[in-house]
């Protein structure tokens, strides 16, 4: 496991690599962000942005999503994975917003997770991005990077990864660290082909060093 000093080194290097890292889901308000994050489950931000570009022209309020049939909404998001289930959750979420929150997206993580289709990760993203509440949302990139680097243990659950990062990263850096780790995992420490040879964190990354040794062995043979 990395020491406090090594974790500080990781955070500083990621800052150098991705100083402007931020949420890549395009949105104009908290409601659009909730819908976008809900749609992004097991799907790329690029595809979500492509779909929401037209979706957000047609649907601007919770009432708009409930004014059409479920089938019509499904067709509008058909290119996104799990679109049937996501369409149902969007309608449930909109109903809850109208019935319990006056059509306004709640600001706290505790309230956000009550909404249909909104899990812990989505709630963290919305609370952080829309309402500036410090949060670390653990998606596939954050989980992979934190485990490869040894900030967290391989056997840790998503919740344990979040709790560990919250303990080891200064609170005022939670949100920006979340975005930088996503960028680091999305564009550098990729799932299938991490760029270990050019990684500034290689000297403290056991996983990267292991991969480099294997690469040398293969080349030697």
N, C-alpha and C positions, 0 to 999 in steps of 0.2 A: 504494500500500500504506500502511496505517496505521502511524504512528510508535508507539514504546513508550508515550509519554504518551497518545496517542489510544486505544490498546488498553486502557490503565488506565481511561480515561474510560468506555469501553464496558462494561467489567466492573463498574464502580461503578454505572453507570446501570441495568444489568440487575439488580444486587443490590437497588436501590431498587424496581424494578418487581416483581420476583419474589423477595422475601427468603426465602420458605419453599419454594422450588422443590425437588422431590424426585421420586423414581421413583413414577410413578402406577400401575404394575402392582401389583395387590394380591397379597400373598404372606405366608406365615407363617415360611418358612425358605428356605435356599439352594436346596433341591431344587425347591420350588414356583416360585421365581424363575427358575431355569433353564428350566423348562417354559414359564412365562409369556413370557419373552423370546423363546424359540424360536417360540412361537405368534404373536408380535407382528410378525414379518417381513411387510412389505407389508400391515399391518393396524393399525387403531387400538387404542390401549390400552383405550378404552371397551368395544369389542367383546370384546377378550380377557378383560377383567374380568368381563364378562357370562357368558362361557363357563366361565371357571375357577371361578366361584362354585359351580357344580354339579360341575364336573370334580374339584375338589380335595376334595369331600366323598366322592367315589367312589374316587379314586386318591390314596393317601397315601404310598406307597413305590414304588421301582422295580419291586418284585415285582408290585404291583397292576397296573401297565401291561402286564406280560408275562403276567398271568393271564387276560386276555381276548383274543379274536381281534382281528386287525388291523381287520377290518370293524366290530367293535363300537366300537373306539377311534375309527375314522374317523367313525362316526355321532355320537359324543359331541362331536366338534369340527367337525362338518360346516358350521356357519355361518361358519367362519373360512376365509379364502382359502388356497389350496394345501393344504387339509386332508389330502389323501391322502399327499402327500410329507411333511408335518409329522408325521403319525401314524407313518409308517415311521421317521422320524428319532428320534421319541420312544422307540420300542421299541429301536432300535439304541443310543441314548444310555443307556437303562436297563440294557441288557445289558452295556455297557462299564462302567457304574458298579459293577455287581455283580461282574463278572469281574476288573476291574483296580483298583477303588478301594474295595472292601468296602462298596459301596452308599452311600458318602459323596461328596458333591460336592467335587472338588478345589478348593483355594483360589487357586492361581496361574493367571495368564493363559496361561502356557505349557502347563499341563495342561488347562485348560478348552477351549482351541481344538482339542484332540485328540478331543473328544466329538462325536458325530454331530449335525449340524445347528447346531453352535456355531461361528460365525465370530468374527472379531476383535471386532466390535461387541458381540456377545452376551457374549463373554468379559470385555470391559471393563466392561460393565454389572454382571455378576455379581460380578466381583472388587471393583468399587467399592462397590456397594450392600450385598452380603452380607458382604464381608470387609474393607471399609474400605481397600482398596488404591487409592492415587491412580491415576485413569485418566480418559481422555476418550474416550467412545464416540461415534463419528461416525455419526449417523443422518441422515436426509434433512433434518431441521431444522437440525442443527449445521452440516452442509455448506453449506446454503443461506445461513444467517446469516453464517457466516464468510467466504463468498465475496462476498456482497452488500456487506458492510461493508468488504471489502478487507483483512481480516486474512490471507486466503489468496488465491491466484490462481485465476481461473476455470478454468484448465486442470488444476489439481491433482487428483490421484486422491484417493480416500477416505483411503488410507494417508498420502499427502502432507499432507492436511488435518490428520489426527491428529498427525503429526510436527511440523507447523508450530505447531499450538496448544500442543503440549507444550513447544516451545521458547519460545513467546511468553507463555504463562500460567504464573505461579508454581506449582510442583509442589503446594503445599499447597492450591491452589485448583482443581486439575484437576477433581475430582469434582463440586464444587458449580457450577463454570462449565459443565460438561456439562449439568447439569439446568437451569440458568438459560437457557442458549442454546436448549435444547429448548422451554422455556416461551415464550421470546421468539419463536421461530419458529412455535410452535403457536398462540399466542394473539394475537400482535401482528404480526410480520413474516411473515405467511402467504404461501404459495406464489403464489396467484392474486390476492389482494387485500391487499397489505401496508398497514398503517395509517401510511403515510408522513407525512400532514399532522400527526399528533399524536405523532410519534416524537421522543424526546429525543436520538436519535443522528443526526437528519437533517443537522445542520450538518457532520458529518464523513463522511456516507454518500454516496458518488458515485452509487451506484445509486438511492438515494432521491431525490437532487437531480435526476437524469435523469428519473425518473418524474414528479416534480412539474413539471418544465419541459414535458413532453409533455402533462400534464393541463391546464396553462395554455394551451398552443397549441390543444388541442381545444376548450376553453371559449371561447377567443378567436374561433374559427371558428364 
